[in-house]
Amino acid sequence: MNKGLKIFLIILLVLIGVIVIDTIQAIVCNNSPLLHIREHINRCNEKDYIDKGIIVNHYNCNNESKTLFKSTKYNCVVCYNNN
């Protein structure tokens, strides 16, 4: 096998391994994945956010945390201000 192909496969397997380990730790520990983009939710509390990972999303709404797969439908509870 070509040396360049071996290096490419090793790098590809390491990247896949990092993504899998990151997803597993997020699900098991119910916390944000390390590789994520944070999206703030402007509702009643400015501390509410969604951390969008590669395979899972971590929702922090009303001081409750949930880590779910991207295919799962989930909405935070909406509260309204009368101001």
N, CA, C and O atoms as a Tinker XYZ file with bonds, in Angstrom:
   332  protein
     1  N      0.842000   -1.173000    0.000000    73     2
     2  CA     0.000000    0.000000    0.000000    64     1     3
     3  C      0.892000    1.242000    0.000000    63     2     4     5
     4  O      1.964000    1.251000    0.606000    81     3
     5  N      0.447000    2.255000   -0.668000    73     3     6
     6  CA     1.186000    3.508000   -0.797000    64     5     7
     7  C      1.305000    4.202000    0.570000    63     6     8     9
     8  O      0.370000    4.164000    1.370000    81     7
     9  N      2.454000    4.832000    0.834000    73     7    10
    10  CA     2.702000    5.499000    2.107000    64     9    11
    11  C      1.721000    6.658000    2.317000    63    10    12    13
    12  O      1.243000    6.860000    3.433000    81    11
    13  N      1.424000    7.402000    1.287000    73    11    14
    14  CA     0.480000    8.517000    1.384000    64    13    15
    15  C     -0.924000    8.049000    1.736000    63    14    16    17
    16  O     -1.635000    8.699000    2.502000    81    15
    17  N     -1.317000    6.902000    1.163000    73    15    18
    18  CA    -2.637000    6.345000    1.444000    64    17    19
    19  C     -2.725000    5.884000    2.896000    63    18    20    21
    20  O     -3.760000    6.067000    3.538000    81    19
    21  N     -1.657000    5.291000    3.419000    73    19    22
    22  CA    -1.631000    4.859000    4.813000    64    21    23
    23  C     -1.781000    6.046000    5.756000    63    22    24    25
    24  O     -2.541000    5.984000    6.723000    81    23
    25  N     -1.064000    7.117000    5.476000    73    23    26
    26  CA    -1.150000    8.317000    6.320000    64    25    27
    27  C     -2.555000    8.899000    6.266000    63    26    28    29
    28  O     -3.099000    9.299000    7.296000    81    27
    29  N     -3.148000    8.952000    5.077000    73    27    30
    30  CA    -4.509000    9.458000    4.925000    64    29    31
    31  C     -5.505000    8.616000    5.725000    63    30    32    33
    32  O     -6.369000    9.168000    6.405000    81    31
    33  N     -5.395000    7.295000    5.652000    73    31    34
    34  CA    -6.300000    6.413000    6.382000    64    33    35
    35  C     -6.129000    6.556000    7.891000    63    34    36    37
    36  O     -7.113000    6.535000    8.629000    81    35
    37  N     -4.897000    6.701000    8.352000    73    35    38
    38  CA    -4.642000    6.882000    9.789000    64    37    39
    39  C     -5.280000    8.182000   10.270000    63    38    40    41
    40  O     -5.932000    8.198000   11.314000    81    39
    41  N     -5.103000    9.257000    9.530000    73    39    42
    42  CA    -5.687000   10.544000    9.915000    64    41    43
    43  C     -7.212000   10.458000    9.902000    63    42    44    45
    44  O     -7.865000   10.977000   10.807000    81    43
    45  N     -7.782000    9.813000    8.894000    73    43    46
    46  CA    -9.228000    9.660000    8.799000    64    45    47
    47  C     -9.771000    8.857000    9.981000    63    46    48    49
    48  O    -10.790000    9.231000   10.562000    81    47
    49  N     -9.106000    7.763000   10.342000    73    47    50
    50  CA    -9.551000    6.944000   11.467000    64    49    51
    51  C     -9.434000    7.693000   12.789000    63    50    52    53
    52  O    -10.291000    7.539000   13.660000    81    51
    53  N     -8.400000    8.494000   12.952000    73    51    54
    54  CA    -8.250000    9.288000   14.176000    64    53    55
    55  C     -9.374000   10.312000   14.284000    63    54    56    57
    56  O     -9.935000   10.494000   15.364000    81    55
    57  N     -9.712000   10.984000   13.185000    73    55    58
    58  CA   -10.801000   11.959000   13.201000    64    57    59
    59  C    -12.137000   11.299000   13.531000    63    58    60    61
    60  O    -12.916000   11.833000   14.321000    81    59
    61  N    -12.402000   10.154000   12.936000    73    59    62
    62  CA   -13.642000    9.427000   13.225000    64    61    63
    63  C    -13.659000    8.989000   14.689000    63    62    64    65
    64  O    -14.701000    9.059000   15.341000    81    63
    65  N    -12.532000    8.545000   15.202000    73    63    66
    66  CA   -12.441000    8.142000   16.608000    64    65    67
    67  C    -12.709000    9.300000   17.561000    63    66    68    69
    68  O    -13.392000    9.127000   18.570000    81    67
    69  N    -12.177000   10.480000   17.248000    73    67    70
    70  CA   -12.407000   11.654000   18.094000    64    69    71
    71  C    -13.887000   12.017000   18.100000    63    70    72    73
    72  O    -14.441000   12.335000   19.152000    81    71
    73  N    -14.526000   11.972000   16.947000    73    71    74
    74  CA   -15.954000   12.301000   16.859000    64    73    75
    75  C    -16.790000   11.293000   17.646000    63    74    76    77
    76  O    -17.723000   11.686000   18.346000    81    75
    77  N    -16.472000   10.004000   17.543000    73    75    78
    78  CA   -17.218000    8.968000   18.253000    64    77    79
    79  C    -17.025000    9.111000   19.766000    63    78    80    81
    80  O    -17.996000    9.026000   20.518000    81    79
    81  N    -15.799000    9.323000   20.217000    73    79    82
    82  CA   -15.532000    9.480000   21.649000    64    81    83
    83  C    -16.217000   10.734000   22.187000    63    82    84    85
    84  O    -16.765000   10.714000   23.290000    81    83
    85  N    -16.191000   11.821000   21.421000    73    83    86
    86  CA   -16.849000   13.057000   21.817000    64    85    87
    87  C    -18.353000   12.851000   21.963000    63    86    88    89
    88  O    -18.956000   13.353000   22.911000    81    87
    89  N    -18.959000   12.124000   21.041000    73    87    90
    90  CA   -20.395000   11.852000   21.099000    64    89    91
    91  C    -20.741000   10.972000   22.290000    63    90    92    93
    92  O    -21.721000   11.231000   22.988000    81    91
    93  N    -19.952000    9.943000   22.527000    73    91    94
    94  CA   -20.211000    9.032000   23.646000    64    93    95
    95  C    -20.116000    9.761000   24.981000    63    94    96    97
    96  O    -20.970000    9.573000   25.848000    81    95
    97  N    -19.074000   10.601000   25.161000    73    95    98
    98  CA   -18.944000   11.306000   26.434000    64    97    99
    99  C    -20.073000   12.303000   26.632000    63    98   100   101
   100  O    -20.494000   12.527000   27.766000    81    99
   101  N    -20.575000   12.907000   25.562000    73    99   102
   102  CA   -21.678000   13.860000   25.688000    64   101   103
   103  C    -22.965000   13.151000   26.096000    63   102   104   105
   104  O    -23.722000   13.675000   26.912000    81   103
   105  N    -23.222000   11.974000   25.547000    73   103   106
   106  CA   -24.445000   11.241000   25.870000    64   105   107
   107  C    -24.374000   10.646000   27.274000    63   106   108   109
   108  O    -25.322000   10.769000   28.048000    81   107
   109  N    -23.264000   10.006000   27.602000    73   107   110
   110  CA   -23.139000    9.338000   28.898000    64   109   111
   111  C    -23.142000   10.347000   30.046000    63   110   112   113
   112  O    -23.815000   10.132000   31.054000    81   111
   113  N    -22.405000   11.432000   29.905000    73   111   114
   114  CA   -22.289000   12.431000   30.976000    64   113   115
   115  C    -23.355000   13.514000   30.900000    63   114   116   117
   116  O    -23.409000   14.371000   31.783000    81   115
   117  N    -24.194000   13.507000   29.889000    73   115   118
   118  CA   -25.245000   14.496000   29.667000    64   117   119
   119  C    -24.677000   15.924000   29.719000    63   118   120   121
   120  O    -25.173000   16.778000   30.454000    81   119
   121  N    -23.640000   16.158000   28.932000    73   119   122
   122  CA   -23.071000   17.497000   28.830000    64   121   123
   123  C    -22.797000   17.833000   27.373000    63   122   124   125
   124  O    -23.059000   17.031000   26.477000    81   123
   125  N    -22.269000   19.019000   27.150000    73   123   126
   126  CA   -22.019000   19.493000   25.792000    64   125   127
   127  C    -20.881000   18.721000   25.142000    63   126   128   129
   128  O    -19.911000   18.364000   25.810000    81   127
   129  N    -20.993000   18.462000   23.845000    73   127   130
   130  CA   -19.852000   17.872000   23.139000    64   129   131
   131  C    -18.715000   18.887000   23.049000    63   130   132   133
   132  O    -18.952000   20.095000   23.053000    81   131
   133  N    -17.502000   18.398000   22.971000    73   131   134
   134  CA   -16.353000   19.302000   22.890000    64   133   135
   135  C    -16.327000   20.067000   21.575000    63   134   136   137
   136  O    -15.937000   21.234000   21.537000    81   135
   137  N    -16.736000   19.415000   20.511000    73   135   138
   138  CA   -16.787000   20.043000   19.192000    64   137   139
   139  C    -18.214000   20.521000   18.951000    63   138   140   141
   140  O    -19.066000   19.746000   18.515000    81   139
   141  N    -18.477000   21.798000   19.235000    73   139   142
   142  CA   -19.829000   22.306000   19.120000    64   141   143
   143  C    -19.844000   23.772000   18.707000    63   142   144   145
   144  O    -18.832000   24.472000   18.759000    81   143
   145  N    -21.026000   24.207000   18.296000    73   143   146
   146  CA   -21.303000   25.618000   18.027000    64   145   147
   147  C    -22.469000   25.987000   18.933000    63   146   148   149
   148  O    -23.503000   25.319000   18.921000    81   147
   149  N    -22.304000   27.058000   19.726000    73   147   150
   150  CA   -23.337000   27.466000   20.672000    64   149   151
   151  C    -24.293000   28.460000   20.030000    63   150   152   153
   152  O    -23.878000   29.440000   19.413000    81   151
   153  N    -25.588000   28.182000   20.192000    73   151   154
   154  CA   -26.644000   29.065000   19.701000    64   153   155
   155  C    -27.493000   29.486000   20.896000    63   154   156   157
   156  O    -28.120000   28.646000   21.541000    81   155
   157  N    -27.516000   30.780000   21.191000    73   155   158
   158  CA   -28.306000   31.281000   22.315000    64   157   159
   159  C    -29.769000   31.383000   21.915000    63   158   160   161
   160  O    -30.102000   31.755000   20.790000    81   159
   161  N    -30.629000   31.044000   22.861000    73   159   162
   162  CA   -32.062000   31.112000   22.648000    64   161   163
   163  C    -32.560000   32.340000   23.387000    63   162   164   165
   164  O    -32.405000   32.427000   24.605000    81   163
   165  N    -33.144000   33.276000   22.691000    73   163   166
   166  CA   -33.659000   34.485000   23.318000    64   165   167
   167  C    -35.091000   34.252000   23.762000    63   166   168   169
   168  O    -36.046000   34.501000   23.026000    81   167
   169  N    -35.205000   33.782000   24.949000    73   167   170
   170  CA   -36.530000   33.579000   25.536000    64   169   171
   171  C    -36.539000   34.347000   26.853000    63   170   172   173
   172  O    -36.019000   35.461000   26.899000    81   171
   173  N    -37.089000   33.816000   27.890000    73   171   174
   174  CA   -37.157000   34.527000   29.173000    64   173   175
   175  C    -35.795000   34.633000   29.842000    63   174   176   177
   176  O    -35.532000   35.587000   30.574000    81   175
   177  N    -34.943000   33.671000   29.597000    73   175   178
   178  CA   -33.650000   33.627000   30.270000    64   177   179
   179  C    -32.553000   33.655000   29.220000    63   178   180   181
   180  O    -32.552000   32.840000   28.297000    81   179
   181  N    -31.631000   34.577000   29.354000    73   179   182
   182  CA   -30.538000   34.673000   28.376000    64   181   183
   183  C    -29.500000   33.576000   28.547000    63   182   184   185
   184  O    -28.596000   33.450000   27.720000    81   183
   185  N    -29.609000   32.787000   29.594000    73   183   186
   186  CA   -28.666000   31.697000   29.822000    64   185   187
   187  C    -29.050000   30.427000   29.072000    63   186   188   189
   188  O    -28.306000   29.446000   29.098000    81   187
   189  N    -30.183000   30.434000   28.414000    73   187   190
   190  CA   -30.624000   29.269000   27.648000    64   189   191
   191  C    -29.861000   29.193000   26.333000    63   190   192   193
   192  O    -29.672000   30.205000   25.658000    81   191
   193  N    -29.422000   27.989000   25.973000    73   191   194
   194  CA   -28.655000   27.825000   24.743000    64   193   195
   195  C    -28.765000   26.397000   24.225000    63   194   196   197
   196  O    -29.210000   25.488000   24.927000    81   195
   197  N    -28.347000   26.230000   22.981000    73   195   198
   198  CA   -28.213000   24.908000   22.366000    64   197   199
   199  C    -26.774000   24.791000   21.874000    63   198   200   201
   200  O    -26.293000   25.649000   21.134000    81   199
   201  N    -26.093000   23.729000   22.285000    73   199   202
   202  CA   -24.769000   23.423000   21.759000    64   201   203
   203  C    -24.951000   22.390000   20.658000    63   202   204   205
   204  O    -25.304000   21.241000   20.925000    81   203
   205  N    -24.710000   22.804000   19.424000    73   203   206
   206  CA   -24.905000   21.929000   18.277000    64   205   207
   207  C    -23.596000   21.224000   17.944000    63   206   208   209
   208  O    -22.647000   21.843000   17.463000    81   207
   209  N    -23.560000   19.921000   18.208000    73   207   210
   210  CA   -22.394000   19.124000   17.901000    64   209   211
   211  C    -22.524000   18.475000   16.537000    63   210   212   213
   212  O    -23.425000   18.812000   15.769000    81   211
   213  N    -21.634000   17.551000   16.234000    73   211   214
   214  CA   -21.637000   16.887000   14.939000    64   213   215
   215  C    -22.753000   15.847000   14.863000    63   214   216   217
   216  O    -23.428000   15.732000   13.841000    81   215
   217  N    -22.948000   15.084000   15.954000    73   215   218
   218  CA   -23.959000   14.031000   15.962000    64   217   219
   219  C    -25.055000   14.310000   16.986000    63   218   220   221
   220  O    -26.190000   13.872000   16.800000    81   219
   221  N    -24.740000   15.030000   18.064000    73   219   222
   222  CA   -25.710000   15.302000   19.126000    64   221   223
   223  C    -25.856000   16.798000   19.369000    63   222   224   225
   224  O    -24.973000   17.590000   19.038000    81   223
   225  N    -26.996000   17.166000   19.956000    73   223   226
   226  CA   -27.235000   18.533000   20.414000    64   225   227
   227  C    -27.440000   18.501000   21.923000    63   226   228   229
   228  O    -28.050000   17.578000   22.463000    81   227
   229  N    -26.917000   19.531000   22.598000    73   227   230
   230  CA   -27.100000   19.655000   24.046000    64   229   231
   231  C    -27.967000   20.875000   24.297000    63   230   232   233
   232  O    -27.603000   21.991000   23.927000    81   231
   233  N    -29.126000   20.659000   24.933000    73   231   234
   234  CA   -30.078000   21.727000   25.214000    64   233   235
   235  C    -29.961000   22.125000   26.678000    63   234   236   237
   236  O    -29.989000   21.264000   27.556000    81   235
   237  N    -29.831000   23.419000   26.951000    73   235   238
   238  CA   -29.848000   23.941000   28.308000    64   237   239
   239  C    -30.970000   24.970000   28.363000    63   238   240   241
   240  O    -30.792000   26.125000   27.977000    81   239
   241  N    -32.119000   24.536000   28.844000    73   239   242
   242  CA   -33.313000   25.379000   28.881000    64   241   243
   243  C    -33.890000   25.372000   30.285000    63   242   244   245
   244  O    -34.132000   24.310000   30.857000    81   243
   245  N    -34.111000   26.559000   30.841000    73   243   246
   246  CA   -34.716000   26.699000   32.174000    64   245   247
   247  C    -33.977000   25.867000   33.221000    63   246   248   249
   248  O    -34.601000   25.187000   34.035000    81   247
   249  N    -32.657000   25.924000   33.195000    73   247   250
   250  CA   -31.779000   25.198000   34.128000    64   249   251
   251  C    -31.934000   23.683000   34.040000    63   250   252   253
   252  O    -31.627000   22.979000   35.002000    81   251
   253  N    -32.397000   23.176000   32.924000    73   251   254
   254  CA   -32.463000   21.746000   32.669000    64   253   255
   255  C    -31.594000   21.426000   31.472000    63   254   256   257
   256  O    -31.611000   22.151000   30.477000    81   255
   257  N    -30.835000   20.348000   31.559000    73   255   258
   258  CA   -29.923000   19.957000   30.480000    64   257   259
   259  C    -30.360000   18.631000   29.880000    63   258   260   261
   260  O    -30.742000   17.703000   30.593000    81   259
   261  N    -30.298000   18.560000   28.555000    73   259   262
   262  CA   -30.584000   17.310000   27.848000    64   261   263
   263  C    -29.638000   17.208000   26.669000    63   262   264   265
   264  O    -29.420000   18.182000   25.948000    81   263
   265  N    -29.082000   16.032000   26.476000    73   263   266
   266  CA   -28.249000   15.744000   25.317000    64   265   267
   267  C    -28.972000   14.702000   24.484000    63   266   268   269
   268  O    -29.241000   13.595000   24.951000    81   267
   269  N    -29.285000   15.066000   23.242000    73   267   270
   270  CA   -30.060000   14.204000   22.361000    64   269   271
   271  C    -29.424000   14.129000   20.984000    63   270   272   273
   272  O    -28.694000   15.033000   20.576000    81   271
   273  N    -29.705000   13.045000   20.271000    73   271   274
   274  CA   -29.239000   12.933000   18.903000    64   273   275
   275  C    -29.928000   13.979000   18.041000    63   274   276   277
   276  O    -31.034000   14.413000   18.361000    81   275
   277  N    -29.290000   14.386000   16.956000    73   275   278
   278  CA   -29.847000   15.415000   16.076000    64   277   279
   279  C    -31.184000   15.001000   15.465000    63   278   280   281
   280  O    -32.015000   15.860000   15.168000    81   279
   281  N    -31.402000   13.718000   15.275000    73   279   282
   282  CA   -32.641000   13.256000   14.653000    64   281   283
   283  C    -33.838000   13.358000   15.599000    63   282   284   285
   284  O    -34.979000   13.261000   15.147000    81   283
   285  N    -33.604000   13.552000   16.906000    73   283   286
   286  CA   -34.671000   13.643000   17.883000    64   285   287
   287  C    -35.252000   15.053000   17.892000    63   286   288   289
   288  O    -34.511000   16.034000   17.946000    81   287
   289  N    -36.565000   15.150000   17.839000    73   287   290
   290  CA   -37.241000   16.447000   17.892000    64   289   291
   291  C    -37.387000   16.867000   19.353000    63   290   292   293
   292  O    -37.896000   16.100000   20.171000    81   291
   293  N    -36.942000   18.084000   19.685000    73   291   294
   294  CA   -37.045000   18.599000   21.050000    64   293   295
   295  C    -37.166000   20.114000   20.998000    63   294   296   297
   296  O    -36.428000   20.778000   20.270000    81   295
   297  N    -38.092000   20.654000   21.766000    73   295   298
   298  CA   -38.261000   22.094000   21.879000    64   297   299
   299  C    -38.220000   22.478000   23.343000    63   298   300   301
   300  O    -38.779000   21.786000   24.193000    81   299
   301  N    -37.560000   23.573000   23.630000    73   299   302
   302  CA   -37.528000   24.086000   24.991000    64   301   303
   303  C    -38.889000   24.677000   25.330000    63   302   304   305
   304  O    -39.623000   25.128000   24.450000    81   303
   305  N    -39.210000   24.666000   26.611000    73   303   306
   306  CA   -40.472000   25.243000   27.057000    64   305   307
   307  C    -40.408000   26.744000   26.885000    63   306   308   309
   308  O    -39.457000   27.387000   27.330000    81   307
   309  N    -41.412000   27.299000   26.245000    73   307   310
   310  CA   -41.451000   28.729000   25.972000    64   309   311
   311  C    -42.177000   29.429000   27.123000    63   310   312   313
   312  O    -43.256000   29.005000   27.538000    81   311
   313  N    -41.579000   30.493000   27.625000    73   311   314
   314  CA   -42.264000   31.322000   28.598000    64   313   315
   315  C    -42.344000   32.741000   28.050000    63   314   316   317
   316  O    -41.464000   33.178000   27.308000    81   315
   317  N    -43.364000   33.430000   28.407000    73   315   318
   318  CA   -43.603000   34.759000   27.845000    64   317   319
   319  C    -43.535000   35.812000   28.934000    63   318   320   321
   320  O    -44.007000   35.600000   30.051000    81   319
   321  N    -42.947000   36.940000   28.601000    73   319   322
   322  CA   -42.934000   38.096000   29.492000    64   321   323
   323  C    -44.100000   38.999000   29.131000    63   322   324   325
   324  O    -44.407000   39.188000   27.954000    81   323
   325  N    -44.732000   39.541000   30.119000    73   323   326
   326  CA   -45.851000   40.449000   29.871000    64   325   327
   327  C    -45.414000   41.911000   29.792000    63   326   328   329
   328  O    -46.253000   42.810000   29.852000    81   327
   329  N    -44.128000   42.154000   29.661000    73   327   330
   330  CA   -43.604000   43.525000   29.601000    64   329   331
   331  C    -43.842000   44.137000   28.249000    63   330   332
   332  O    -43.467000   45.287000   28.018000    81   331
